[in-house]
Amino acid sequence: MRKAVQWWNGLNSRGVAMLCLALSAAQMPAARAAIDAQQLGARYDAAQTNLNFRVYSSRASRVEVFLYKQATGAQEVARVLLSKDAASQVWSASVPVATIKNSYGITGTVYYGYRAWGPNWPYNAAWTKGSASGFVSDVDATGNRFNPNKLLIDPYAREISQDPGTAACTDGTVYATGASHRNKDSGPCASKSIALPADTTSVGSKPTRAFKDEVIYEVHVRGLTRNDDSVPAAERGTYKGAARKAAALAALGVTAVEFLPVQETQNDQNDVDPNSTADDNYWGYMTLNYFAPDRRYAFDKSAGGPTREWKAMVKAYHDAGIKIYIDVVYNHTGEGGPWSGTDGKTVYNLLSFRGLDNPTYYSLSADYQYPWDNTGVGGNYNTRHPIAQNLIVDSLAYWRDALGVDGFRFDLASVLGNSCQHGCFNFDRNDSGNAINRIGAELPPRPAAGGAGVDLIAEPWAIGGNSYQVGGFPAAWAEWNGLYRDALRKKQNKLGAEPVTLGTLASRFAGSSDLYGDDGRKPWHSVNFMVAHDGFTLNDLYAYNSKQNNQPWPYGPSDGGEDHNISWDQGGVVAEQRKAARTGLAFVMLSAGVPMITGGDEALRTQFGNNNTYNLDSAANWLYWTRSAIEADHETYSKRLIAFRKAHPALRPAGFYSGSDGNGNVMEQLRWFKPDGAQADAAYFNGSDNHALAWRIDGSEFGDSASAIYVAYNGWSGAVNFVLPWPGIGKQWYRVTDTATWNEGPNAVAVPGGETLIGAENTSYSLQARSLLLLIAK
């Protein structure tokens, strides 16, 4: 995530200079619990005769649960005092279902929320909603921010009723603190937690495929079908609509769909005013609740509808052999950071975590008055606190076990490696008590050969400190390889401007052993990508020299976005742009590691040069499914290239290729070549003026149907002749694809059996500038 919207009323981050104070063992809270040990949330007992409410707060002095007949615009019908267990710090109450129905008059869905009192606002019997009775301060010296006028979402709610901001509740200040806002009662407008009975909807049989064999397709669940005429109009942009695309994505060759955040966030009011998009939250990186599937994406929006519909969608993908990954955001929350209220004072929103136990759920400054911010969007979630970690692990386990998810991509995952809590940030992969190690231990990763387990993928960076950690995560974790992306972009787009040695290029093609081999990880711990949601599309990477974010709706405007995109418009020549896109996709599909493409890149989708479309919930940002002839050709190219990768296990090694060190050693599985056919040595790899490289993979080492695979890349500005190596006894080289401009159309990648004969050993092949050649030995 490069930019996430600051909740719907446009909160601003606040930088605070703070000392870095390491946390001693004596300061750490009690040992962590097992998964779901505290049974938090609102849960019916097995007989459905009692509804049990349980919420954690170590600092509250009083907690009440308010019960509602309807989600919004109404007052509570009952309030129930919770009691505290001193050992667990859990507040609880058990309410008979008969009482809820007969005494409270709730015969349908039970909506609820919490109000909490604490040291900065102790309970006063004179308090009524909207009053200041008992108030001492908005925040005290130990960071407490209790305010009983703010109805709080249950952090463990399985669904929530609606967003805090709705068409009927547009004033976000009802959730704010400060002199002008602290006495405003948020109850009628606030999101209500929903008490759900257990759901039995099937998620189908989970694929157990090894992670090394995946082809990941990153996409927004709404954007996938919102603009798709083949989907019934009412289902477009929903989980139900997304389920209809399982067959099409399987036909493309996708094996894992990675959805951008689907946990509840403020997004219902997107598109209300297309001329004012700054507050829209299309991507969804501001999580309000970590258990609830986002209601906006449900065709069935009734209580329980999003859960059932999500699970039915997961089943559709599982039935097609496709895994479901979700992008999760445990580094910050949708409560946001400090912002300037209408009175010019700095205020905070109290929606859930902050109003229940601020120092438990958030990393704070050394004086506990402000957030510590490595995210740029409001402050760090306190990933080092065992209770905050419990929520992370419990919610991940819920999505894995109850909702059928096969893997997770963790946004700004370096924050999960924080080894301290307040007044500091320090990523430490060796800290057994941090969140990344706990997740890896308690949610076991899938074995290398496949089987039960989850696939864990880190976005291995955040903002500031030692948070850039590509290659720095522990053994359980795969990573988005940002160094792969940057090196290959530079070699393609910045010839002579940003040099990349062929040694570096070779390492990236061969699985980045320099990043992952030193700690026992494998090539498949590198998720290789040229583009992601966060930046240009594949088409735009080669069609624009700079971001174009200030366009009018529906293409913009968007603030933020990376300025250093390593992009190039190929001199404005459209055929060259298409060639570059074919080459970039070939890089990803022919490299050791796990390839990831972004939704629509298979058909040259454009965002018209906008590289930060986080706020554009518009047709310009949704996938389109009609195809021009050129788009259809590129889609065929993509499909066939994916199929080639899947057909050749030599491209998906379980370990690093032997002999792939680029130092002229004896090479068995992989050999590198100079264009003249001689083996590349250290001098060639390190030469700053060398831009052409080829490599031969011995397919027999992998049980591959091809005895050998040969790839050549010409990164030079003119054509280069490559002398082909030995293809094997009695074999010759056949062309699968050449990304050159002359080789366009529906057959740019040959179908198996349709490859073009090129010749035997020592045959010379002229490869166009900035093109890639793929041959197999037959």
C-alpha distance (Angstrom), angle and dihedral (degrees) to the residues before:
residue distance angle dihedral
M1 . . .
R2 3.79 . .
K3 3.78 98.9 .
A4 3.79 129.8 11.9
V5 3.77 123.0 -176.5
Q6 3.80 115.9 -104.3
W7 3.79 99.2 -121.6
W8 3.76 119.1 -76.6
N9 3.78 101.0 -65.7
G10 3.78 93.4 53.3
L11 3.78 106.3 -105.5
N12 3.78 118.3 -164.6
S13 3.79 127.9 -138.1
R14 3.78 116.9 -118.6
G15 3.75 122.4 -148.2
V16 3.79 114.4 -141.2
A17 3.79 125.0 -173.4
M18 3.79 107.5 -130.7
L19 3.77 139.9 167.8
C20 3.78 119.0 -111.2
L21 3.77 106.9 -121.7
A22 3.78 119.3 -177.9
L23 3.78 115.1 -136.6
S24 3.79 115.6 -120.5
A25 3.78 122.7 -141.6
A26 3.80 89.8 -109.4
Q27 3.80 89.8 60.9
M28 3.78 94.0 53.7
P29 3.81 117.2 103.1
A30 3.76 124.8 -123.9
A31 3.79 121.4 -54.0
R32 3.77 117.4 -75.9
A33 3.79 121.9 -96.3
A34 3.78 127.8 -122.4
I35 3.80 118.2 -96.6
D36 3.81 109.9 -58.5
A37 3.80 91.3 -12.4
Q38 3.80 93.7 142.8
Q39 3.83 94.2 50.8
L40 3.80 91.6 -140.8
G41 3.78 123.9 -176.0
A42 3.79 131.1 45.6
R43 3.80 110.9 -50.7
Y44 3.77 134.7 170.5
D45 3.77 115.7 -132.9
A46 3.79 119.9 -116.2
A47 3.80 93.1 -91.7
Q48 3.83 92.6 47.1
T49 3.80 89.0 -126.5
N50 3.80 98.5 115.9
L51 3.78 135.1 37.3
N52 3.80 111.5 -147.1
F53 3.80 121.3 -156.2
R54 3.80 118.8 -161.8
V55 3.81 126.9 171.2
Y56 3.80 132.4 166.3
S57 3.80 123.6 -125.9
S58 3.78 123.3 148.5
R59 3.80 93.9 -176.5
A60 3.79 106.3 39.3
S61 3.79 119.0 107.4
R62 3.81 94.2 -163.3
V63 3.83 135.0 13.1
E64 3.80 127.6 -173.6
V65 3.78 129.8 -176.3
F66 3.82 115.7 -140.6
L67 3.81 116.8 -152.8
Y68 3.81 124.7 -150.5
K69 3.78 136.6 -169.2
Q70 3.79 92.4 -150.5
A71 3.75 136.2 29.9
T72 3.77 103.1 -119.6
G73 3.79 144.7 9.5
A74 3.80 95.8 29.6
Q75 3.79 139.7 92.5
E76 3.78 124.1 -114.1
V77 3.79 120.3 -88.0
A78 3.79 94.1 -151.5
R79 3.79 142.7 8.2
V80 3.77 122.7 -154.3
L81 3.79 126.5 -163.5
L82 3.79 115.1 -131.2
S83 3.80 123.9 -145.6
K84 3.80 124.4 -137.7
D85 3.77 128.2 -126.7
A86 3.79 104.3 -147.0
A87 3.80 94.6 -153.2
S88 3.81 97.7 52.6
Q89 3.82 98.7 25.4
V90 3.82 86.7 -132.6
W91 3.80 120.0 142.8
S92 3.79 114.9 -150.1
A93 3.78 147.4 172.2
S94 3.78 132.8 178.0
V95 3.79 116.1 -147.5
P96 3.83 121.1 -169.9
V97 3.79 113.0 -121.6
A98 3.80 87.6 -133.5
T99 3.79 89.5 59.5
I100 3.78 91.5 49.1
K101 3.79 90.6 52.9
N102 3.77 103.2 35.1
S103 3.80 103.3 31.1
Y104 3.79 101.7 29.0
G105 3.81 96.8 33.2
I106 3.82 94.7 -130.8
T107 3.79 105.1 142.7
G108 3.79 97.3 158.0
T109 3.78 133.3 34.9
V110 3.80 116.6 -5.7
Y111 3.80 110.5 -132.9
Y112 3.78 117.9 -170.8
G113 3.78 147.3 166.1
Y114 3.80 138.7 -177.0
R115 3.79 132.5 -116.0
A116 3.78 117.3 -164.4
W117 3.80 136.9 -167.7
G118 3.79 127.1 -162.7
P119 3.81 146.5 154.1
N120 3.78 95.7 -53.5
W121 3.82 91.4 46.7
P122 3.82 110.3 21.7
Y123 3.77 120.6 -168.4
N124 3.79 117.3 -86.3
A125 3.80 119.8 -173.9
A126 3.79 88.7 -138.6
W127 3.80 91.6 62.7
T128 3.78 117.5 119.3
K129 3.78 127.9 171.7
G130 3.77 109.0 -72.3
S131 3.80 96.0 19.2
A132 3.81 132.4 116.0
S133 3.81 96.1 -137.3
G134 3.78 109.3 143.5
F135 3.80 95.4 10.6
V136 3.81 116.6 148.8
S137 3.80 105.0 158.9
D138 3.79 141.3 -26.8
V139 3.79 89.0 -117.3
D140 3.79 131.1 9.9
A141 3.79 132.1 -152.1
T142 3.80 92.9 -85.3
G143 3.80 95.5 50.5
N144 3.80 101.1 -101.2
R145 3.82 114.6 154.7
F146 3.81 103.8 178.8
N147 3.80 117.8 160.4
P148 3.83 120.0 167.4
N149 3.80 91.5 -160.4
K150 3.80 89.0 73.0
L151 3.81 117.5 77.9
L152 3.80 108.1 -142.4
I153 3.79 131.6 -144.0
D154 3.79 113.7 -123.5
P155 3.83 105.2 -111.5
Y156 3.82 87.6 -141.7
A157 3.81 97.8 46.1
R158 3.81 111.5 137.0
E159 3.80 91.5 -146.4
I160 3.79 135.5 3.0
S161 3.76 124.8 -144.5
Q162 3.80 103.9 -128.9
D163 3.77 142.6 -31.0
P164 3.82 120.8 -72.7
G165 3.80 88.6 -115.9
T166 3.79 115.7 56.5
A167 3.79 136.6 157.3
A168 3.79 87.9 -93.6
C169 3.81 94.4 43.4
T170 3.77 108.9 44.3
D171 3.81 97.2 147.2
G172 3.78 106.0 95.1
T173 3.78 92.1 -176.8
V174 3.82 90.4 82.1
Y175 3.82 85.6 80.1
A176 3.81 94.6 47.2
T177 3.77 133.7 101.2
G178 3.80 128.0 -143.9
A179 3.78 131.2 87.5
S180 3.80 95.1 -65.4
H181 3.81 96.6 46.5
R182 3.79 113.1 22.4
N183 3.82 94.5 92.0
K184 3.81 95.3 50.2
D185 3.80 111.2 112.2
S186 3.80 110.1 -131.7
G187 3.80 94.7 -172.1
P188 3.83 102.3 104.3
C189 3.82 92.8 47.0
A190 3.80 101.2 33.1
S191 3.78 123.0 109.8
K192 3.78 109.4 -100.0
S193 3.75 123.7 -140.3
I194 3.80 114.3 -127.4
A195 3.79 125.3 -136.6
L196 3.80 105.4 -139.5
P197 3.79 129.0 -170.7
A198 3.79 116.5 -133.2
D199 3.81 114.4 -73.0
T200 3.81 123.3 -139.9
T201 3.82 100.3 -166.7
S202 3.79 109.2 137.8
V203 3.80 123.0 -118.5
G204 3.80 92.3 -165.2
S205 3.78 125.8 -131.7
K206 3.78 114.5 -34.3
P207 3.81 116.3 -127.1
T208 3.80 111.3 -115.2
R209 3.80 96.8 -162.6
A210 3.80 118.4 146.3
F211 3.78 112.9 -98.9
K212 3.81 90.9 -123.8
D213 3.81 88.9 67.9
E214 3.81 97.5 55.2
V215 3.79 129.1 114.0
I216 3.80 105.7 -161.7
Y217 3.80 123.0 -149.2
E218 3.81 112.3 -164.1
V219 3.80 112.9 -156.5
H220 3.80 144.8 147.5
V221 3.80 112.7 -107.5
R222 3.82 92.2 -137.0
G223 3.79 95.1 40.4
L224 3.80 91.7 51.4
T225 3.82 94.4 73.0
R226 3.80 108.3 4.0
N227 3.80 89.8 102.0
D228 3.82 97.9 33.9
D229 3.80 115.2 117.1
S230 3.81 91.0 -167.5
V231 3.82 89.8 68.1
P232 3.83 119.5 75.2
A233 3.79 107.6 -97.2
A234 3.81 95.6 -117.3
E235 3.80 91.6 52.0
R236 3.79 97.9 50.2
G237 3.78 112.5 117.5
T238 3.82 93.7 16.2
Y239 3.78 137.4 107.6
K240 3.79 87.6 -108.4
G241 3.77 90.5 53.8
A242 3.80 91.6 46.5
A243 3.80 89.8 54.1
R244 3.79 88.2 62.8
K245 3.83 90.8 62.4
A246 3.81 95.8 59.5
A247 3.80 93.8 95.3
A248 3.81 93.4 46.6
L249 3.79 92.8 50.4
A250 3.79 91.3 46.3
A251 3.81 88.2 52.1
L252 3.82 89.3 51.9
G253 3.80 87.5 55.7
V254 3.79 98.4 -109.1
T255 3.81 113.2 152.2
A256 3.82 100.4 179.1
V257 3.80 129.2 31.6
E258 3.80 114.0 -154.0
F259 3.79 109.7 -159.8
L260 3.78 120.8 -156.5
P261 3.83 111.1 -119.7
V262 3.80 114.0 -40.2
Q263 3.81 97.7 170.9
E264 3.80 113.2 107.5
T265 3.78 115.8 -71.0
Q266 3.81 136.9 157.4
N267 3.81 102.7 -84.4
D268 3.80 109.7 114.6
Q269 3.79 91.8 101.0
N270 3.79 96.3 53.3
D271 3.80 113.8 128.0
V272 3.79 94.6 21.3
D273 3.78 89.5 122.2
P274 3.81 113.2 16.8
N275 3.79 89.4 -169.3
S276 3.80 91.5 62.1
T277 3.78 108.3 47.3
A278 3.80 100.5 148.1
D279 3.80 93.7 101.9
D280 3.80 97.9 43.0
N281 3.78 115.0 117.1
Y282 3.80 104.9 -155.8
W283 3.80 100.1 151.9
G284 3.81 92.7 47.5
Y285 3.80 103.2 -137.2
M286 3.83 95.3 147.7
T287 3.79 105.0 80.3
L288 3.80 119.8 -158.3
N289 3.80 96.2 179.0
Y290 3.80 129.8 13.2
F291 3.82 98.5 -153.6
A292 3.79 104.0 44.8
P293 3.81 122.4 87.8
D294 3.79 106.6 -131.1
R295 3.79 108.6 -92.8
R296 3.79 93.4 -149.4
Y297 3.78 90.7 69.6
A298 3.81 94.1 53.6
F299 3.79 124.1 99.3
D300 3.80 85.8 -160.4
K301 3.80 104.5 53.3
S302 3.79 96.6 174.5
A303 3.79 119.3 115.7
G304 3.78 106.0 -69.1
G305 3.80 91.7 11.8
P306 3.81 97.0 108.6
T307 3.81 91.3 49.8
R308 3.79 94.5 49.3
E309 3.78 93.3 43.7
W310 3.80 93.4 47.5
K311 3.79 90.5 52.4
A312 3.80 92.4 47.6
M313 3.81 89.1 52.1
V314 3.80 91.1 49.8
K315 3.80 89.3 52.0
A316 3.80 91.1 52.7
Y317 3.82 90.1 55.2
H318 3.79 93.6 43.0
D319 3.79 89.4 51.0
A320 3.82 87.2 55.0
G321 3.82 91.1 50.4
I322 3.81 93.4 -107.7
K323 3.78 124.0 134.6
I324 3.80 121.5 -137.8
Y325 3.79 118.9 -134.1
I326 3.79 123.7 179.4
D327 3.79 130.0 -156.0
V328 3.81 108.2 -124.6
V329 3.80 128.3 -164.7
Y330 3.79 112.4 -152.5
N331 3.80 96.1 147.7
H332 3.84 97.0 78.3
T333 3.81 137.5 -3.4
G334 3.77 140.9 -130.1
E335 3.80 92.0 -101.2
G336 3.79 85.9 82.1
G337 3.76 127.7 -161.7
P338 3.79 135.3 -75.4
W339 3.76 116.8 -44.9
S340 3.77 137.7 179.3
G341 3.79 112.2 -97.6
T342 3.77 126.9 -149.0
D343 3.80 88.9 -90.3
G344 3.81 90.9 56.4
K345 3.80 91.7 -110.4
T346 3.78 124.6 126.4
V347 3.78 109.9 -105.4
Y348 3.81 138.7 172.6
N349 3.78 133.9 -141.6
L350 3.79 119.1 -120.5
L351 3.78 108.9 -157.2
S352 3.80 104.4 136.2
F353 3.81 128.8 -44.4
R354 3.81 98.0 36.5
G355 3.79 92.8 53.1
L356 3.80 93.7 48.6
D357 3.81 103.9 44.5
N358 3.80 114.4 -18.5
P359 3.86 99.8 -176.6
T360 3.81 91.8 45.7
Y361 3.79 96.0 53.1
Y362 3.84 100.9 33.8
S363 3.79 136.1 48.6
L364 3.78 106.9 -124.5
S365 3.77 137.9 -168.2
A366 3.79 118.7 -87.9
D367 3.82 90.0 -93.7
Y368 3.84 91.8 47.3
Q369 3.79 92.4 -124.7
Y370 3.82 101.6 107.9
P371 3.79 139.9 29.7
W372 3.78 121.5 -96.0
D373 3.79 104.6 -127.3
N374 3.80 127.6 -154.0
T375 3.80 92.4 144.8
G376 3.79 105.1 59.2
V377 3.80 90.3 -134.1
G378 3.78 106.6 84.8
G379 3.78 112.5 -51.9
N380 3.77 142.4 -55.2
Y381 3.76 125.6 -64.7
N382 3.81 105.8 -124.9
T383 3.79 97.0 -106.6
R384 3.82 92.9 167.7
H385 3.82 95.5 61.5
P386 3.83 112.9 94.5
I387 3.81 93.5 -137.6
A388 3.80 92.8 50.1
Q389 3.80 86.8 46.4
N390 3.81 89.6 51.4
L391 3.78 88.5 59.5
I392 3.81 91.5 50.0
V393 3.79 94.0 49.0
D394 3.81 94.4 40.2
S395 3.79 92.7 51.2
L396 3.82 92.9 46.0
A397 3.79 89.8 50.2
Y398 3.81 90.0 49.2
W399 3.80 92.4 52.6
R400 3.81 90.0 45.5
D401 3.79 98.6 45.1
A402 3.80 106.7 26.7
L403 3.80 101.0 27.5
G404 3.80 99.8 36.2
V405 3.80 101.5 -121.7
D406 3.82 115.9 164.1
G407 3.79 100.9 -163.1
F408 3.77 146.6 -5.3
R409 3.78 136.4 -131.4
F410 3.82 109.6 -153.8
D411 3.79 117.2 -144.1
L412 3.84 114.8 -134.8
A413 3.78 86.8 -7.1
S414 3.80 95.0 -179.9
V415 3.80 87.4 79.8
L416 3.82 86.6 65.2
G417 3.79 87.7 60.8
N418 3.79 93.9 59.6
S419 3.80 110.0 133.9
C420 3.80 96.4 -163.5
Q421 3.78 138.9 44.4
H422 3.79 119.8 -147.1
G423 3.77 130.0 27.1
C424 3.78 94.0 8.0
F425 3.77 151.3 59.8
N426 3.79 124.3 -155.1
F427 3.79 125.8 158.5
D428 3.79 109.5 -144.4
R429 3.79 117.9 172.0
N430 3.82 90.0 -170.4
D431 3.81 95.4 56.9
S432 3.81 103.1 109.4
G433 3.79 90.4 -161.7
N434 3.78 98.1 58.9
A435 3.79 123.7 102.2
I436 3.80 98.3 -109.8
N437 3.80 92.4 57.7
R438 3.77 92.9 42.8
I439 3.80 92.1 51.1
G440 3.79 90.8 49.6
A441 3.79 91.5 49.0
E442 3.82 99.9 43.9
L443 3.81 99.4 35.1
P444 3.80 99.0 44.4
P445 3.80 114.1 -143.7
R446 3.78 120.5 -121.6
P447 3.82 112.7 -87.4
A448 3.79 116.7 -104.4
A449 3.80 92.2 -108.2
G450 3.80 93.3 46.5
G451 3.77 133.3 -102.0
A452 3.79 135.4 118.4
G453 3.79 118.6 -11.4
V454 3.78 139.9 77.1
D455 3.77 131.4 -81.0
L456 3.83 109.8 -124.8
I457 3.81 117.7 -160.0
A458 3.80 123.9 -178.8
E459 3.76 129.0 -156.0
P460 3.81 86.7 -145.6
W461 3.77 101.7 -150.9
A462 3.81 143.5 61.3
I463 3.81 132.1 167.9
G464 3.78 124.6 -59.7
G465 3.77 135.5 -18.8
N466 3.79 116.5 49.5
S467 3.79 92.7 -35.8
Y468 3.82 98.6 122.3
Q469 3.79 98.6 94.2
V470 3.80 109.8 158.1
G471 3.79 101.8 159.9
G472 3.79 91.4 10.7
F473 3.81 103.7 98.1
P474 3.81 123.8 104.8
A475 3.80 125.5 -97.5
A476 3.82 97.7 -86.7
W477 3.78 92.6 62.0
A478 3.78 136.7 83.9
E479 3.80 116.3 -161.7
W480 3.75 141.4 -149.7
N481 3.80 97.7 -109.7
G482 3.79 102.8 -135.4
L483 3.80 90.6 172.6
Y484 3.82 89.6 58.8
R485 3.80 90.5 52.7
D486 3.80 94.6 46.5
A487 3.81 96.9 45.3
L488 3.79 94.3 49.6
R489 3.79 93.4 44.2
K490 3.80 90.5 51.8
K491 3.80 92.6 48.6
Q492 3.80 91.1 50.0
N493 3.78 101.8 37.9
K494 3.80 109.8 22.0
L495 3.80 106.0 49.6
G496 3.79 107.6 171.1
A497 3.80 93.1 1.5
E498 3.81 104.1 70.6
P499 3.79 108.0 19.1
V500 3.78 121.4 -147.4
T501 3.79 118.3 -176.7
L502 3.78 119.9 -130.2
G503 3.80 86.9 -120.6
T504 3.79 89.4 63.3
L505 3.79 90.8 44.4
A506 3.79 91.2 50.3
S507 3.79 91.3 50.8
R508 3.79 91.1 52.8
F509 3.82 93.4 47.7
A510 3.81 90.9 48.8
G511 3.81 97.0 52.0
S512 3.83 104.0 -83.0
S513 3.80 98.3 -88.8
D514 3.81 88.1 176.0
L515 3.80 88.6 65.4
Y516 3.79 103.0 34.9
G517 3.79 108.1 17.7
D518 3.80 95.6 67.8
D519 3.80 93.5 66.9
G520 3.78 101.2 38.6
R521 3.77 97.4 -93.6
K522 3.80 123.2 131.4
P523 3.82 138.8 -131.1
W524 3.80 90.6 -91.1
H525 3.78 90.4 63.3
S526 3.82 84.2 73.7
V527 3.79 112.8 82.3
N528 3.80 101.8 -158.4
F529 3.77 120.0 -151.6
M530 3.78 140.1 155.3
V531 3.82 95.0 -161.5
A532 3.79 138.8 8.1
H533 3.81 136.2 -175.4
D534 3.78 85.5 -81.8
G535 3.81 101.4 76.2
F536 3.78 139.0 -4.3
T537 3.79 123.2 -8.6
L538 3.80 117.3 -116.8
N539 3.80 90.1 -97.3
D540 3.80 93.9 47.8
L541 3.81 93.9 47.8
Y542 3.79 86.7 69.5
A543 3.80 98.9 32.4
Y544 3.83 103.7 53.9
N545 3.79 133.5 51.8
S546 3.80 93.2 -158.9
K547 3.77 140.5 9.5
Q548 3.80 118.6 -76.1
N549 3.80 100.3 -156.8
N550 3.79 102.1 140.7
Q551 3.78 96.8 70.8
P552 3.80 120.2 125.8
W553 3.79 122.6 -100.8
P554 3.00 130.1 -38.4
Y555 3.84 92.7 28.5
G556 3.84 94.6 39.7
P557 2.89 168.0 -102.6
S558 3.79 100.5 -139.5
D559 3.77 126.9 160.4
G560 3.78 126.0 -145.7
G561 3.77 121.2 19.7
E562 3.79 130.4 146.2
D563 3.81 116.5 -67.6
H564 3.81 94.7 -163.9
N565 3.80 100.8 63.3
I566 3.82 99.0 152.4
S567 3.79 86.2 -134.7
W568 3.80 132.3 143.9
D569 3.78 132.8 -173.4
Q570 3.83 91.8 -139.2
G571 3.78 90.8 -117.7
G572 3.80 91.3 -57.7
V573 3.82 92.7 -71.3
V574 3.80 106.8 139.6
A575 3.81 95.1 -157.4
E576 3.81 88.7 53.9
Q577 3.79 90.0 50.3
R578 3.79 90.8 54.6
K579 3.79 90.4 47.2
A580 3.79 91.0 51.9
A581 3.82 90.7 50.7
R582 3.81 90.8 51.3
T583 3.80 89.9 49.1
G584 3.79 93.2 47.9
L585 3.79 91.8 51.1
A586 3.81 90.1 47.5
F587 3.80 90.1 53.5
V588 3.79 90.4 58.0
M589 3.80 96.8 42.8
L590 3.81 95.6 46.7
S591 3.81 98.3 44.6
A592 3.78 125.9 95.9
G593 3.78 108.1 -107.7
V594 3.79 132.5 54.8
P595 3.82 116.2 -52.4
M596 3.79 121.9 -137.6
I597 3.78 126.5 -170.9
T598 3.77 128.8 -177.8
G599 3.79 121.2 -117.5
G600 3.79 111.0 -85.5
D601 3.80 96.0 17.9
E602 3.78 88.3 106.9
A603 3.81 86.6 69.5
L604 3.84 101.4 33.5
R605 3.80 95.8 -100.1
T606 3.79 113.8 -168.9
Q607 3.79 132.7 -152.0
F608 3.82 87.9 -167.0
G609 3.78 91.5 -110.0
N610 3.81 97.3 -53.1
N611 3.81 105.8 137.0
N612 3.81 98.5 -176.0
T613 3.78 108.3 46.9
Y614 3.81 94.8 159.1
N615 3.81 91.4 127.1
L616 3.80 101.9 39.1
D617 3.77 108.6 101.9
S618 3.78 88.8 169.8
A619 3.78 143.4 115.4
A620 3.79 88.8 -97.7
N621 3.79 89.4 62.8
W622 3.80 100.2 40.5
L623 3.78 121.1 87.6
Y624 3.77 115.1 -98.6
W625 3.77 121.6 -145.2
T626 3.79 104.2 -163.8
R627 3.80 112.3 95.7
S628 3.76 133.7 -149.2
A629 3.80 114.9 -148.8
I630 3.80 90.4 -98.2
E631 3.79 92.8 48.9
A632 3.80 91.1 47.4
D633 3.80 90.1 51.4
H634 3.79 92.0 51.3
E635 3.79 90.3 48.3
T636 3.80 89.6 53.5
Y637 3.80 88.8 47.5
S638 3.81 89.9 51.9
K639 3.78 93.8 46.5
R640 3.79 93.9 49.7
L641 3.80 93.6 44.8
I642 3.81 90.7 51.5
A643 3.80 89.1 48.1
F644 3.82 90.0 51.5
R645 3.78 90.9 53.1
K646 3.80 92.1 48.7
A647 3.82 91.5 48.2
H648 3.80 94.1 53.6
P649 3.81 117.6 61.5
A650 3.81 89.2 -173.9
L651 3.83 86.2 77.4
R652 3.82 91.5 53.1
P653 3.80 104.5 52.7
A654 3.79 119.5 -179.7
G655 3.81 89.6 -146.3
F656 3.77 136.3 21.7
Y657 3.78 115.6 -70.5
S658 3.76 111.1 -98.0
G659 3.77 112.6 -114.4
S660 3.80 94.7 16.9
D661 3.78 95.6 126.5
G662 3.82 94.8 107.6
N663 3.80 93.1 -132.7
G664 3.81 99.6 112.3
N665 3.81 95.0 -98.8
V666 3.81 122.0 147.0
M667 3.79 105.6 -73.1
E668 3.77 123.7 -154.8
Q669 3.82 111.0 166.5
L670 3.80 96.5 22.9
R671 3.79 134.4 23.7
W672 3.79 128.1 -175.4
F673 3.79 122.4 -143.3
K674 3.76 139.9 -164.7
P675 3.80 115.9 -133.3
D676 3.83 90.6 -99.1
G677 3.80 90.5 62.6
A678 3.79 96.3 -106.0
Q679 3.78 117.7 126.5
A680 3.78 113.1 -96.3
D681 3.77 115.1 -111.8
A682 3.79 134.2 -166.0
A683 3.78 92.6 -87.8
Y684 3.78 91.6 54.8
F685 3.79 93.4 45.2
N686 3.78 91.7 51.4
G687 3.80 97.9 42.2
S688 3.78 110.6 115.7
D689 3.81 92.5 -150.4
N690 3.80 96.1 55.2
H691 3.79 117.2 101.4
A692 3.81 106.8 157.0
L693 3.80 124.2 80.5
A694 3.79 137.4 164.8
W695 3.77 133.7 -172.6
R696 3.78 137.1 -167.5
I697 3.81 122.3 -150.3
D698 3.79 116.9 -158.3
G699 3.77 102.5 -131.4
S700 3.79 93.8 -168.1
E701 3.80 88.2 70.0
F702 3.82 88.9 64.6
G703 3.79 102.8 36.5
D704 3.79 87.5 -106.2
S705 3.80 121.5 167.3
A706 3.80 87.0 -130.6
S707 3.79 112.8 69.3
A708 3.80 87.8 -150.3
I709 3.82 139.5 5.9
Y710 3.79 121.4 -154.8
V711 3.80 125.8 -164.0
A712 3.80 125.2 -177.7
Y713 3.78 126.5 -174.3
N714 3.78 123.3 -167.0
G715 3.80 108.0 -163.5
W716 3.81 92.2 170.6
S717 3.83 124.1 107.1
G718 3.82 92.8 -118.2
A719 3.79 136.8 45.4
V720 3.81 118.2 -74.2
N721 3.82 128.5 -160.3
F722 3.80 114.5 -131.5
V723 3.81 119.5 -160.4
L724 3.78 107.7 -145.8
P725 3.83 122.1 -126.4
W726 3.79 128.9 -132.9
P727 3.83 110.7 -59.2
G728 3.82 95.4 -162.9
I729 3.77 136.3 -86.7
G730 3.79 109.9 -38.8
K731 3.82 92.4 -4.7
Q732 3.77 135.0 122.1
W733 3.77 133.3 -164.2
Y734 3.81 120.4 -100.0
R735 3.79 125.5 -170.0
V736 3.79 118.6 -119.6
T737 3.80 95.5 173.7
D738 3.77 144.2 -18.2
T739 3.80 113.7 -163.8
A740 3.83 92.6 -149.8
T741 3.79 120.7 128.9
W742 3.81 92.1 -108.0
N743 3.82 90.9 61.8
E744 3.80 103.7 67.4
G745 3.77 131.2 126.1
P746 3.79 133.5 69.6
N747 3.81 93.8 -48.0
A748 3.79 99.9 52.2
V749 3.81 85.6 122.0
A750 3.77 113.3 44.3
V751 3.77 120.0 -128.7
P752 3.81 116.3 -120.9
G753 3.78 107.0 -75.7
G754 3.79 92.3 19.4
E755 3.82 97.8 82.1
T756 3.80 118.7 130.9
L757 3.83 118.5 -114.5
I758 3.82 110.4 -118.8
G759 3.79 103.2 170.3
A760 3.77 147.7 -103.4
E761 3.78 134.2 -65.1
N762 3.83 115.0 -37.8
T763 3.80 93.1 21.6
S764 3.81 109.5 145.5
Y765 3.79 119.3 -131.2
S766 3.80 123.3 -170.0
L767 3.79 109.8 -142.0
Q768 3.78 119.8 -162.9
A769 3.81 120.6 -121.3
R770 3.80 115.1 -76.1
S771 3.79 92.1 4.3
L772 3.77 135.8 129.5
L773 3.81 128.2 -140.1
L774 3.80 125.6 -157.1
L775 3.82 121.3 -166.5
I776 3.79 134.9 171.5
A777 3.77 128.3 -157.7
K778 3.78 115.6 -119.9
